[in-house]
């Protein structure tokens, strides 16, 4: 029997923008959440710990982040019986392993580190007892191709665990870095567990007898846009394939709606509203309010009022009330598919050279444009006998991929 714990997206070293008090507390939050995770793991004493990418929030980190991370990882190592297995994510993906702090931590004997490269099927494997681990890393745009190739290699008669920095997406129009359900279906009866990451909310697939798991982040990385308030990690038993999600303590986020009566008295109404919430001052407060009849008010002033009343951080989202005559909405909801998101963005581009017919053609072909842009660069690299890891994509494409990663994570 092997007991495994799986976490992801630690984002250690992340600094949120804002006032000094807030940024300092948020910097600490990610270390506190990781320490809370380790405290829970010490009770479990697992055989293996999987960290599925984005250990650090950036490739470049300061000495404080590195030293504190090293202390915590040594504490984690002391309670894990056999091995910590880590992979790179998109945030801490290194261009040169010699400059990777993740590689440095491997050299200190803390974990086994893996990253995505052209030879990952042969090199990225590790056997512990009767379980085969396949730590893929972060393939980005190549996710479907990489996992399809790996699925062909796995022996269904063995216990196989795949580790990859990706979340799951349905349909054909997906954001970069997400794997399609049709590819995950290839691992049915071939992998007992796929440890995912990238997405910051707990996810499983399929609904019945799941084998693909995203643990989510231990702390809010994007407070405004993450869908779930649950943060934690997963325990998995390789003998009976049972899994359990364990929540860990993290910064509290509160969502409320503020309705005002008189625009001329909105500041007084808002201050009364804040005081009546009876908060401790340690919460992050997300407030949504609907603007009536095209009225205007300074939301920054309201946010200042809230913080002067002891609230750690406030973000106010303004929404427009849509008239009954116009049944459309200008809000982009969480359930909007990627194609609709792209369509909405392109339709709102202000470019005198783009007519309506041009926009429609761009909308219809945008997914192909993304695919062609990547394939052209990959072909160039293959002709040179190099992988993406060994030779960077051109700056324009690299920026394009980075932008979509940020869109994916709500950043």
Secondary structure as GFF3:
##gff-version 3
##sequence-region A 1 411
A	DSSP	beta_strand	3	7	.	.	.	ID=ss1
A	DSSP	alpha_helix	20	44	.	.	.	ID=ss2
A	DSSP	beta_strand	48	51	.	.	.	ID=ss3
A	DSSP	alpha_helix	63	79	.	.	.	ID=ss4
A	DSSP	beta_strand	83	87	.	.	.	ID=ss5
A	DSSP	three_ten_helix	97	99	.	.	.	ID=ss6
A	DSSP	alpha_helix	101	107	.	.	.	ID=ss7
A	DSSP	beta_strand	112	114	.	.	.	ID=ss8
A	DSSP	alpha_helix	120	123	.	.	.	ID=ss9
A	DSSP	beta_strand	126	128	.	.	.	ID=ss10
A	DSSP	beta_strand	131	137	.	.	.	ID=ss11
A	DSSP	three_ten_helix	140	142	.	.	.	ID=ss12
A	DSSP	alpha_helix	143	153	.	.	.	ID=ss13
A	DSSP	beta_strand	159	164	.	.	.	ID=ss14
A	DSSP	beta_strand	167	169	.	.	.	ID=ss15
A	DSSP	beta_strand	178	180	.	.	.	ID=ss16
A	DSSP	alpha_helix	181	184	.	.	.	ID=ss17
A	DSSP	three_ten_helix	185	187	.	.	.	ID=ss18
A	DSSP	beta_strand	193	196	.	.	.	ID=ss19
A	DSSP	beta_strand	203	205	.	.	.	ID=ss20
A	DSSP	beta_strand	212	214	.	.	.	ID=ss21
A	DSSP	beta_strand	232	237	.	.	.	ID=ss22
A	DSSP	beta_strand	243	247	.	.	.	ID=ss23
A	DSSP	beta_strand	253	257	.	.	.	ID=ss24
A	DSSP	three_ten_helix	263	265	.	.	.	ID=ss25
A	DSSP	alpha_helix	266	276	.	.	.	ID=ss26
A	DSSP	beta_strand	284	291	.	.	.	ID=ss27
A	DSSP	alpha_helix	299	308	.	.	.	ID=ss28
A	DSSP	beta_strand	313	320	.	.	.	ID=ss29
A	DSSP	alpha_helix	338	347	.	.	.	ID=ss30
A	DSSP	alpha_helix	356	383	.	.	.	ID=ss31
A	DSSP	alpha_helix	395	408	.	.	.	ID=ss32
###
